[in-house]
Amino acid sequence: MQNPAEERQGNRLEALIEALESGTAQQARKMLNALHPAEIAQLLESLPSAKRNIIWELVDPELDGDVLLHVNDEVRAGLIREMDPEELIAATEGMDVDDLADFLQDLPSTLIGEVLRSMDKQNRHRLESVMSYPEDTAGGLMNTDTITVRADVTLDVVLRYLRLRGDIPDLTDNLIVVNRNDRYLGVLRLRDLLTNDPNMSVAEALDRELDPVIADAPAAAVAKLFEDRDLISAPVVDEENRLLGRITIDDVVDVIRDEADHSFLSMAGLGEEEDMFAPVMLSSRRRAVWLGVNLLTAFLASWVIGLFQGTIQHIVALAVLMPIVASMGGISGTQTLTLVIRGLALGQVRGSNARALLWKEVAVAVLNGLLWAIVVGTVAIAWFHSYKIGLIMGVAMIINLFCAALVGVTIPLGLRWIGIDPALAGGVILTTFTDVIGFLAFLGLATVFLL
């Protein structure tokens, strides 16, 4: 069942396509430009490339920059190829520095120089500061548009300064307090500025409890900090505690969404920035590699089955029952694997508690193994009228679930240790282990006790 937001999005898409097909481009343009840039971006991502290019031509040029920031990387690259250099340079006007730093990475190198030359010296310096850090760090996420005040002035002076300024950056919930050398001291929260005696000094109203974020901190650590402390913004400093900028919650939401997409899609060998309507040959080539890896693991499982070909031919019931053992092991292992990958992403699983987690997962697997061994064994006995087959089925189930728990914990920890993303490779390795172990246990026991 669709939620209201999904239903509205679907209705808009259908209405736009209907307007285009009926030849009323002017009506489609009016409908399109009444939407928020993020909604336009979602519509563009939901269309095949031919219709996408038609819709893109109808978007108001003033919205181009905002829309390009909201579409995924692959769709953005396709839209950029359809734009003239003048349109691209105009689209960068008014972008926040952190957004512009991300956007420039998708532009042709010849255009990057033109964009930089079109900026004033101060903004160019700010942009270079952000681009000097990797995009998956606090420095790459930060915006240099901050308001700073000194600790030795009164709140009244700060209020008059803000009135004179006439505007404050979006998502400003505090002013950053620095000394004469731009070293971070703390923050002056807007609520304290507005509710305290105007004659009070900034130093008296200063909140020193908000620790700044080091510019080299990973983006995932920044997201965890915002989640734990319910932050709207946080200052970013260098190793010498000099203020560089600030990170706001809108950028952190993007990090959280990207992390979730990455973990989900990586398990299927897909990229989170892949265009859903990418050309057939391109999508086929990308997926072929992953399918090839899975084929190799399938051959390995088939080879194990082939070792017991004589046993299977002698007792046909084994061919019927053996997929159950492998399947149950795969499901149990996937549950453990997913739990551990999530724990690693949130920083909850470390070397100090890995052993405790391993024993807990093994205990869960053994209990579930005993439970389902009884169920499956009973069904096998009733089905094939053989107590031996039922007993072998139950023992193999316990062995496979036990091994699945071991593998589900150790694989992501091992992959993380050697620098491989567990979400990308963990699923394939786990499936191979549970299939091979399941077939070996079941068919091996059957060979020993039934022949």
N, C-alpha and C positions, 0 to 999 in steps of 0.2 A: 504494500500500500504506500503510495507516494505521500510525502509530507507537503504542506501548502506551498513552501518555497519551490520544491521540485515541480509541482503542478503548474505554478505561475511561470517558471522558466520554460517548461514544455509548451505552454500556451503561447508564450511570446515567440518562441522559435517557429511554431506552426503558423502564427499570424504573419510573421515576417516572410516566410517562404511563400505563403498564399498571396501576399501583397506583391511580391516579386513576380510570381508566375502569372498574376493577373495583369501585369504591366504597369502597376501604379507605384513606380519607383519613388515618387514624391511622398506618398503616404508611408512607404517603408522607411524613408529617410527621417521623417518626422517621428515615427514610432521608435526608431533606433536611437536617435539623439536625445530622446526624453529619458533614456535609461542611465543608470550610474555606469561609469567606465568599467567597473568590475563585472557588471551584468552584460555589457557589450562583449567583454573579453570571453565570458563563459559561452555566449552565443557563438562567437567566432570559433571557439574550440569544438563546438558541437556540429560544425558544418564541414562537408567535404571541401577540398581546396578550391574547386571551381566556384561554388556558391560563396565560399568564404571571401574570395577576392572581390566578388561583386558587392557583398555587404561592406567590405572594408572601404570601397570607394565611396560609400554613402555616409561614412562616419565623418562628423564635423572635424576639420583639421585641428581645431583647438583641443579636441579630446584625444588626438592621436597618441600623445606622450603618455597620458594616464592609462589608456587602453593597452598600449604596448607593455607597460609595466606589469599588467595583471595577467597577460597570457603566458603560457609556458614557453620555455626557451626555444623549442623547435618550431612552434607556431609563430613566435616572434621573428625568428630568422626568416621564415617564409614571407611574412608581411614586409619585413625590411627590404627584401629583394624586390618588392613591387613598388618601392617608394623612391622618389628622386632625392638627390643629396640635399636640396633646399628644404624639402619636406622633413627629412630626418633632422636636420639642424634646428628647424623650427619646433619639432617635437620635443627637443631637449630643453627648450626654454621653460623656466619655472619649475623644473624637477628639483627635488631635494638632492643634496650632494650624495647621500648614500644610494639613492635610486639611480642617479646619473652614473655613479661608479659601476653599478651592475649593468646598466644599459649600454655603456660604451664598449663593454666586452663583446657585444654582439654586432658592433658596427665594423665596416671595413676599415683597415688601418689608415687609409687615406682620409677618411672622414673624421677619425678621432682627432687628428691634428687641427682640422677646420673647427671642430666643436671647441677645442681648447683655446684656439685663437679668438673665438667669438665671446669668450668669458673675460670678465675683469680679473685683475691680478689677485684680489683677495679670494674670489671664488675658485680660481684656478689652483691657488695654493691649498685651499680646503679640499678640493677634489684629489689632488696629488697625495695629500695626507691620508685620505681614506683608501685610495688605490694602492698605497704602499703596503697594505695588509691583505692577507688572503681573505676571500669573501666569506669563508666559513669561520671567521674569528670575530671577536668583539670589535676590533678595529675596522674590519670590513663591513660590519653592520651599522656602525655609529654614524650619526649625523653631526656635523660640526656647527650647526645652527643652535647655539646655546646662549642663555643670558647668565652672565656672571656678575656677582656683587662682592664688595669687600666687607670684612667683618667689622671694621671700625666706623661704619656709617650707621645712621639711625634708620628705623623702618620708614619714617616719614620721607627721608631722602630717597629711599628705594621706590616708594609709591609715586613720588613726583617724577622720578626717572622713567618709570613704566608708563605714566600718563604722557610724558614727553615723547617716548618711543612710539606709543600709539598702537602697538601690536606685539603679540608674543607668539613664539612658534607653537604649532599644533602639539597637543598632548603634553603641555607644560604643567606639571603639578608642583614643581618647586624651582627655585632659583639656586644656582650652584655658587657656593662661596669659595673664593680663592684668595691667596695672598698676593703680594706685589709681583712675585715670580711665577704666577699662575699655578701654584701648587694647591691641590685640592685640600679644603678644610672641612667641608660638610655641605649640607643643603639647608636652605631657608624655604620651608613649605609655605605654599600660598595661603593656606588656612591660618598659619601662625602670623604671616604678614598682615592679613586682614583683620585678625581678631585681637592682636596684642596692642599695647600702648604705642602710638606712633613715635614716642620719644625713646623707646627701648632701642638699644643697639642691636645690630645683626648678630653680634657675638653672643648676646644674651638669648636670642631666639634660635640660635644655630642648632641644628640636629646633626650630631657627629656619629650617629649609629649606622647610617647608611654607608657601608663600605663601597668604594668605587670598584669598577671592573677593570682588570688589567687588559690592555689592548690585544695581547696575544692569547687571551682565554678562548677556548673553543666555543663555537656558537651553541652547541648542545649544553655546555655548562652555563651559558648565559640564560638559555631558556629555562633550565632547572632553577636558577636563582630567581627569575621572575615568577615562576610557578610557586616556589616555596614561600616567597615573601610578598606575593600579591603586588608586585611593583607595576607602576605605569611607565616610569623612566628610571634610568640609572646612569651616573656619570662614568666616563671611560678615561683612564689615565695611562701614562706610560710607566716604565719601570722606576722613574724618578718621582712619581706621583704628580706629574704635571698634567693638567687637564687637556684632553684632546677633543672631547665631544661627549655625546650622550646617546644611549640606545633607548628607543621607545617601544611600547608594547606592540604596535602594529608590525614592526620588523620581527619581533619575537614570535608572534602568531604565524608569520610566514615560515620561520624556522621549524616550529612545531609541526605545521602542516607538511612541510617538505620531508621531515624526518619520518612522519607517519606514512607518507606516500612511498618513501624509499624502502622502508621495512616491508610494506605490504607487497609492492611490485617486484622488489628484488627476489623474493621467494619464487617468483615465476620467471625470473631472468629478464624482466622488463625495466625500463628506465622511467623515473617519475616525470621526466620532461619530454617523453615521447608523444608525438602527435597521434591522436587516436585515428585520424584519417590520413596518416602518412602513406606514400605510394606503396603499392603492393610489393614490388620487388625489394624496396628498402626494408619494410617490415619483415618480409620473408627471410632476408639475409640476417637480420638481427636475431630472429628467433631460431634460425637454423643451428646456430652455435649451441644454444642451450638444449635444443632437441637432440643434437649430436651427443652432448655430454650424457643426457638421460638415456640415450640408446646404448651407450657403452655400459652403463650401470645395469641396464636391462639384460644385456648379453651376459654380464657376470652372474646375475641371478639365474638366467637360463642355463648357464654352464653348471651351476650347482645342482639344478634340477636334473640335468643330464647325467650327473654322476650316479643318480639313483634311478635311472631309467628302468632297470630290471625290476626294482622293487615296485615302482608305480604300475608296470605292466602286470605284475603278479597280483597286486591288490589295487583294483581300480578306485576303491573308496578314497584312497590317499589323494588322488588327483582332484577329487571333489572337495576335500577338506583343507588341503594345504594353503589355498589363498586366504582362508580365514585367519590362520596364525600370522601370516605376513601382514595382513591388513590391520589386525588389532595391534601388533607391534608398531606399525607405522603411525597409527593414530595416537597411541600412548606416547611414543617418542616425540611426535610433533607438538603435543601439549607441553611436554617438558622443554623442548627446544624453544618454543615461542615464549615461555615464561622466562627462560634464561636470557634470551636475546633482549627482551624488554627490560629485564633487570640490569643488563650491561648498558643499555642505552640510557637508563635513568641513573646509573651510577650506584645501584643497589647491590650489585653482585661484584665482589672483589676477591682477591686471593685469600683474605682473612676469613671470609664466610663461605667460600666455595665448597669446602669439605662438608660443612653442616648442611648446605643445600643439597649436595649429592646424596647424603644419607637420608635426608627427608624424602627426596624424589624416589630413591630406591625402595624405601619403606612403603610409599604410596603405590609404586608399581607392583610390589610383592602382594600387597593386600588386594589390589584390583586383579592381579594375576590369579590369586586363589579364588576370588569370587567368580570371575568369568571362566576359569578353568572348570569349575564345578558345573556351570551352566552349559558350556560348550561340550564338555565331556558327556554330560547327561543326554544332550541332544544327539551326539554321535552314537552313543550306545543305543538309543531308541531308534535311530535311523538305520544303522547298519548291523544292529544286534551283535555287537562285539565289545566286550568290556575292555579288551586290550587296546582297541583303537580309541575308545573313549579316554582311557588312562593316558595313552601316548599323546593324545590331543591336549589334554589338560596340562601335562608336564611341559610340553613344548610351548604352550601359551605362557606359563609362568617364566620359563627361561627367556622367551623373546621379550616379554614386558620388562623383565629385570635388565636385560641388556639394552633395551630401548631407553630406559632411564639413565643408565650409565653413559650411553652415547649422547643422549639429549643434553646432558650437562657438560660433558667433556669436549664435544665438538665445538660449540661456540667459544668456550674458554680457550681452546687450542688455536682456533682460527684467529681470535682477537690477539693472542700472544704473538703469532707470526705475521700479523698485520693484514689479514684478509677479513673482509666484511662478513660476519656470521650470517647476516640476513641473505646474502647473495649465494653462498655455497653450502650453508648448513643443511638446507632441505634435501638437496640431492645426496649428500653424504649420508644423512640419516636414513633416507629411504633405501639406499643400497645396503647399509648395515642391517636394517630390520628385515629386509627381504632375504638376504643371504643367511643371517642367523636363524630366522624363522624356518626357512626351508631345510637348513642343515640340522636343526634340532628335531623337527618333525620327521623328516625322511630318514635321518640317522637313527633315531629311536625306533622307527618302524622297521628298518633294515635289521637292527639287532634283535628285536623282540618278536617280530612277526614272520621272519623267514627262517 
